[in-house]
């Protein structure tokens, strides 16, 4: 591609948010290739197309677009034989306009890589994709990792409010033989954060989960979740309390039961009776009933259990106040079932790929790319019917799709890199 001239940013206000990728200055908009080839050559038709798209999907455009813009210059890609136009807003900020039928940086057409990237959701190796669809393994690796440069939250949450109730946990993986923790944030069936860190202490996890906070507050500046479901790890609790001081930490009831199950499976029918009593307490309709059933469980444990099983059961009963927190937060997650389902898919993906390799930055892009593939790659036909025609978690969350092709839908959602342009709007003349 021809060299792009440097942009004059001296008049722009300073940004408190972290440095964004170059793709955050690229608009991605839907248009058929045959129509685009004629539109891009005609300035009047190009401007009419832009204005029409703005009326339909203003959330894909930067703030300040409504105050007017000028067509700037045209860049050419010899590889794809395609021309791209740039526009300049009134504050002199320039944006490239890319049609959704090509990938970022004009690496390829979406039709050429859509099937291969769909298979990457299930961990099909890069060499197998090269054998089936051509190119080479590194080409497919680069196309997948390129997706991870976009904001996960901003790309996934486009036409709905940010979820108030979250789930969070760390997925353990190995990177070149060393333990790595993937700080994972989930809500409404979507992955909203996958950030690697080398330690599981509070400071490291605060930095990792802080990426989710930055991306969420880029979408909704004063965003703060009401609750987050977590396990009993002190580092996770400290990280979320430091990031969102008013968030209610809801302890996962399932983890407490699993701790008992792992030590009581040898008990046979006695464990079945114990498990029934535990889940009867969980299903109590009110906080008062929940406390009463835990008292009965404590009495049962002291008269029928011994050893480590008794200790773990009493530990569950002693956390009554923390479990009862859920009754004060309607709609919160009392167990981590939703997060565990997504983590099982994540675990298969990384295990089949022989875990993580290379730098922490490469692992970061890898994990973030898989999160977006999970959110946007289509479900099976049976699952689509069960979800009333919505084909993926992101579509179900937003109750909207930008394009019938799932990869173009992802690329359109990632317009401006998935980031919202929160600069000050210029005053109307």
Beta strands, then each sheet from edge to edge (+ up, - down):
strand 1: 26-29
strand 2: 69-77
strand 3: 82-89
strand 4: 94-99
strand 5: 165-175
strand 6: 178-187
strand 7: 190-197
strand 8: 227-230
strand 9: 248-251
sheet 1: 1+ 4+ 3- 2+
sheet 2: 7+ 6- 5+ 8+ 9+
end
